[in-house]
Amino acid sequence: MYLCRLFSSNSAHTMATATKLAPISLTPRALEEVRNILREKNVPAEYGLRVGVQGGGCSGLSYLLGFDKPKEQDETFDLDGVRLVMDKKHAMYVMGMEVDFQDGLNARGFIFNNPQAKSTCGCGTSFSA
């Protein structure tokens, strides 16, 4: 699995347009960064961007973001040419989430705007649902 650097989480809004309606959306900046990583790291064509959650962090759940092959329990979506891979069980924790990318003087990384997050930790990398 190829991992991406995570940055933060906040609450937000929108959905992506795809062949199947994806439970999350990626902003144009996030899509551009994902494409850059795919190209620079020579990620195999059969891999997709895996987004999900796992137990951990000070708030109970933390985000997963990386490149992986789809598995039997996964659903795949096309987000403007980027294959999104997600375990079906994770959708309820991220429904409506928007993933953005920030590249500024103070911070660089992916930001999760998750309306399902009831609270987040101070550093923004974990949440409770």
Phi and psi restraints in degrees (value plus and minus 20) as a CYANA .aco file:
   2 TYR   PHI    -113.9   -73.9
   2 TYR   PSI     109.3   149.3
   3 LEU   PHI    -124.1   -84.1
   3 LEU   PSI     126.8   166.8
   4 CYS   PHI    -125.7   -85.7
   4 CYS   PSI     134.3   174.3
   5 ARG   PHI     -98.3   -58.3
   5 ARG   PSI     111.0   151.0
   6 LEU   PHI    -112.5   -72.5
   6 LEU   PSI     136.5   176.5
   7 PHE   PHI    -146.4  -106.4
   7 PHE   PSI     -81.4   -41.4
   8 SER   PHI    -175.6  -135.6
   8 SER   PSI     154.5   194.5
   9 SER   PHI    -162.8  -122.8
   9 SER   PSI     125.4   165.4
  10 ASN   PHI    -164.8  -124.8
  10 ASN   PSI     156.7   196.7
  11 SER   PHI    -111.4   -71.4
  11 SER   PSI     129.0   169.0
  12 ALA   PHI    -182.6  -142.6
  12 ALA   PSI    -168.6  -128.6
  13 HIS   PHI    -155.5  -115.5
  13 HIS   PSI     -99.1   -59.1
  14 THR   PHI     -89.6   -49.6
  14 THR   PSI     149.0   189.0
  15 MET   PHI    -137.6   -97.6
  15 MET   PSI     136.5   176.5
  16 ALA   PHI    -110.5   -70.5
  16 ALA   PSI     134.9   174.9
  17 THR   PHI    -118.4   -78.4
  17 THR   PSI     109.2   149.2
  18 ALA   PHI    -174.1  -134.1
  18 ALA   PSI     155.3   195.3
  19 THR   PHI     -77.3   -37.3
  19 THR   PSI     -73.0   -33.0
  20 LYS   PHI    -122.0   -82.0
  20 LYS   PSI     125.8   165.8
  21 LEU   PHI     -88.9   -48.9
  21 LEU   PSI      93.5   133.5
  22 ALA   PHI     -95.1   -55.1
  22 ALA   PSI     126.0   166.0
  23 PRO   PHI     -91.9   -51.9
  23 PRO   PSI     -34.7     5.3
  24 ILE   PHI    -151.5  -111.5
  24 ILE   PSI     148.9   188.9
  25 SER   PHI    -150.3  -110.3
  25 SER   PSI     137.0   177.0
  26 LEU   PHI    -139.5   -99.5
  26 LEU   PSI     114.8   154.8
  27 THR   PHI     -90.2   -50.2
  27 THR   PSI     143.2   183.2
  28 PRO   PHI     -74.7   -34.7
  28 PRO   PSI     -58.1   -18.1
  29 ARG   PHI     -84.1   -44.1
  29 ARG   PSI     -61.7   -21.7
  30 ALA   PHI     -86.9   -46.9
  30 ALA   PSI     -62.9   -22.9
  31 LEU   PHI     -80.8   -40.8
  31 LEU   PSI     -62.2   -22.2
  32 GLU   PHI     -81.9   -41.9
  32 GLU   PSI     -63.4   -23.4
  33 GLU   PHI     -86.8   -46.8
  33 GLU   PSI     -60.1   -20.1
  34 VAL   PHI     -80.8   -40.8
  34 VAL   PSI     -65.0   -25.0
  35 ARG   PHI     -81.7   -41.7
  35 ARG   PSI     -60.4   -20.4
  36 ASN   PHI     -80.7   -40.7
  36 ASN   PSI     -64.7   -24.7
  37 ILE   PHI     -85.0   -45.0
  37 ILE   PSI     -64.3   -24.3
  38 LEU   PHI     -75.1   -35.1
  38 LEU   PSI     -64.9   -24.9
  39 ARG   PHI     -90.5   -50.5
  39 ARG   PSI     -69.0   -29.0
  40 GLU   PHI     -86.4   -46.4
  40 GLU   PSI     -55.6   -15.6
  41 LYS   PHI    -114.1   -74.1
  41 LYS   PSI     -18.2    21.8
  42 ASN   PHI      29.4    69.4
  42 ASN   PSI      28.4    68.4
  43 VAL   PHI     -85.5   -45.5
  43 VAL   PSI     111.5   151.5
  44 PRO   PHI     -75.6   -35.6
  44 PRO   PSI     124.4   164.4
  45 ALA   PHI     -79.8   -39.8
  45 ALA   PSI     -49.1    -9.1
  46 GLU   PHI     -97.5   -57.5
  46 GLU   PSI     -26.6    13.4
  47 TYR   PHI    -105.4   -65.4
  47 TYR   PSI     133.2   173.2
  48 GLY   PHI    -149.6  -109.6
  48 GLY   PSI     151.6   191.6
  49 LEU   PHI     -98.3   -58.3
  49 LEU   PSI      91.7   131.7
  50 ARG   PHI    -108.9   -68.9
  50 ARG   PSI     104.2   144.2
  51 VAL   PHI    -142.6  -102.6
  51 VAL   PSI     113.8   153.8
  52 GLY   PHI    -190.9  -150.9
  52 GLY   PSI    -183.3  -143.3
  53 VAL   PHI    -153.3  -113.3
  53 VAL   PSI     139.9   179.9
  54 GLN   PHI    -166.6  -126.6
  54 GLN   PSI     135.4   175.4
  55 GLY   PHI     -86.4   -46.4
  55 GLY   PSI     118.5   158.5
  56 GLY   PHI     123.7   163.7
  56 GLY   PSI     155.7   195.7
  57 GLY   PHI      61.6   101.6
  57 GLY   PSI     148.8   188.8
  58 CYS   PHI     -93.9   -53.9
  58 CYS   PSI     -34.5     5.5
  59 SER   PHI    -124.3   -84.3
  59 SER   PSI     -21.9    18.1
  60 GLY   PHI      94.1   134.1
  60 GLY   PSI     -60.6   -20.6
  61 LEU   PHI    -149.8  -109.8
  61 LEU   PSI     126.4   166.4
  62 SER   PHI    -150.5  -110.5
  62 SER   PSI     139.3   179.3
  63 TYR   PHI    -103.2   -63.2
  63 TYR   PSI     126.5   166.5
  64 LEU   PHI    -127.5   -87.5
  64 LEU   PSI     115.8   155.8
  65 LEU   PHI    -169.6  -129.6
  65 LEU   PSI      97.8   137.8
  66 GLY   PHI    -194.8  -154.8
  66 GLY   PSI    -194.3  -154.3
  67 PHE   PHI    -131.3   -91.3
  67 PHE   PSI     114.3   154.3
  68 ASP   PHI    -177.6  -137.6
  68 ASP   PSI     139.0   179.0
  69 LYS   PHI     -95.6   -55.6
  69 LYS   PSI     122.8   162.8
  70 PRO   PHI     -82.4   -42.4
  70 PRO   PSI     122.7   162.7
  71 LYS   PHI    -132.7   -92.7
  71 LYS   PSI     151.4   191.4
  72 GLU   PHI     -76.2   -36.2
  72 GLU   PSI     -58.2   -18.2
  73 GLN   PHI    -104.6   -64.6
  73 GLN   PSI     -16.6    23.4
  74 ASP   PHI    -111.6   -71.6
  74 ASP   PSI     136.5   176.5
  75 GLU   PHI    -132.8   -92.8
  75 GLU   PSI     127.7   167.7
  76 THR   PHI    -140.1  -100.1
  76 THR   PSI     128.6   168.6
  77 PHE   PHI    -158.3  -118.3
  77 PHE   PSI     133.5   173.5
  78 ASP   PHI    -124.9   -84.9
  78 ASP   PSI      99.1   139.1
  79 LEU   PHI    -133.2   -93.2
  79 LEU   PSI      70.5   110.5
  80 ASP   PHI      31.9    71.9
  80 ASP   PSI      26.7    66.7
  81 GLY   PHI      70.3   110.3
  81 GLY   PSI     -26.2    13.8
  82 VAL   PHI    -122.2   -82.2
  82 VAL   PSI     105.5   145.5
  83 ARG   PHI     -99.0   -59.0
  83 ARG   PSI     102.3   142.3
  84 LEU   PHI    -119.5   -79.5
  84 LEU   PSI     111.6   151.6
  85 VAL   PHI    -139.3   -99.3
  85 VAL   PSI     109.3   149.3
  86 MET   PHI    -166.8  -126.8
  86 MET   PSI     113.7   153.7
  87 ASP   PHI     -84.1   -44.1
  87 ASP   PSI     112.3   152.3
  88 LYS   PHI     -75.3   -35.3
  88 LYS   PSI     -52.0   -12.0
  89 LYS   PHI     -90.2   -50.2
  89 LYS   PSI     -39.9     0.1
  90 HIS   PHI    -105.5   -65.5
  90 HIS   PSI     -38.2     1.8
  91 ALA   PHI     -76.2   -36.2
  91 ALA   PSI     -59.6   -19.6
  92 MET   PHI     -84.5   -44.5
  92 MET   PSI     -42.9    -2.9
  93 TYR   PHI    -106.1   -66.1
  93 TYR   PSI     -36.9     3.1
  94 VAL   PHI    -146.8  -106.8
  94 VAL   PSI     -12.1    27.9
  95 MET   PHI     -74.2   -34.2
  95 MET   PSI     103.7   143.7
  96 GLY   PHI      65.8   105.8
  96 GLY   PSI     -19.1    20.9
  97 MET   PHI     -89.5   -49.5
  97 MET   PSI     122.9   162.9
  98 GLU   PHI    -133.6   -93.6
  98 GLU   PSI     110.0   150.0
  99 VAL   PHI    -123.8   -83.8
  99 VAL   PSI     105.8   145.8
 100 ASP   PHI    -139.3   -99.3
 100 ASP   PSI     150.5   190.5
 101 PHE   PHI    -150.6  -110.6
 101 PHE   PSI     112.1   152.1
 102 GLN   PHI    -135.0   -95.0
 102 GLN   PSI     113.9   153.9
 103 ASP   PHI    -158.1  -118.1
 103 ASP   PSI      65.7   105.7
 104 GLY   PHI    -150.8  -110.8
 104 GLY   PSI    -194.1  -154.1
 105 LEU   PHI     -85.4   -45.4
 105 LEU   PSI     -55.9   -15.9
 106 ASN   PHI    -111.7   -71.7
 106 ASN   PSI     -42.0    -2.0
 107 ALA   PHI    -179.2  -139.2
 107 ALA   PSI     132.7   172.7
 108 ARG   PHI    -162.4  -122.4
 108 ARG   PSI     104.5   144.5
 109 GLY   PHI     138.6   178.6
 109 GLY   PSI     157.8   197.8
 110 PHE   PHI    -103.1   -63.1
 110 PHE   PSI     121.7   161.7
 111 ILE   PHI    -140.0  -100.0
 111 ILE   PSI     113.0   153.0
 112 PHE   PHI    -126.8   -86.8
 112 PHE   PSI      96.1   136.1
 113 ASN   PHI    -123.6   -83.6
 113 ASN   PSI      75.4   115.4
 114 ASN   PHI    -133.4   -93.4
 114 ASN   PSI      90.1   130.1
 115 PRO   PHI     -88.8   -48.8
 115 PRO   PSI     -34.8     5.2
 116 GLN   PHI    -101.1   -61.1
 116 GLN   PSI     -33.5     6.5
 117 ALA   PHI     -94.4   -54.4
 117 ALA   PSI      97.9   137.9
 118 LYS   PHI     -97.5   -57.5
 118 LYS   PSI     -55.1   -15.1
 119 SER   PHI    -174.4  -134.4
 119 SER   PSI     138.9   178.9
 120 THR   PHI    -150.1  -110.1
 120 THR   PSI     139.6   179.6
 121 CYS   PHI     -99.8   -59.8
 121 CYS   PSI     150.0   190.0
 122 GLY   PHI     -79.0   -39.0
 122 GLY   PSI     -56.7   -16.7
 123 CYS   PHI    -104.1   -64.1
 123 CYS   PSI     -31.6     8.4
 124 GLY   PHI      61.2   101.2
 124 GLY   PSI     -10.8    29.2
 125 THR   PHI    -118.2   -78.2
 125 THR   PSI     -25.2    14.8
 126 SER   PHI    -156.7  -116.7
 126 SER   PSI     142.4   182.4
 127 PHE   PHI    -172.5  -132.5
 127 PHE   PSI     145.9   185.9
 128 SER   PHI    -136.8   -96.8
 128 SER   PSI     127.9   167.9
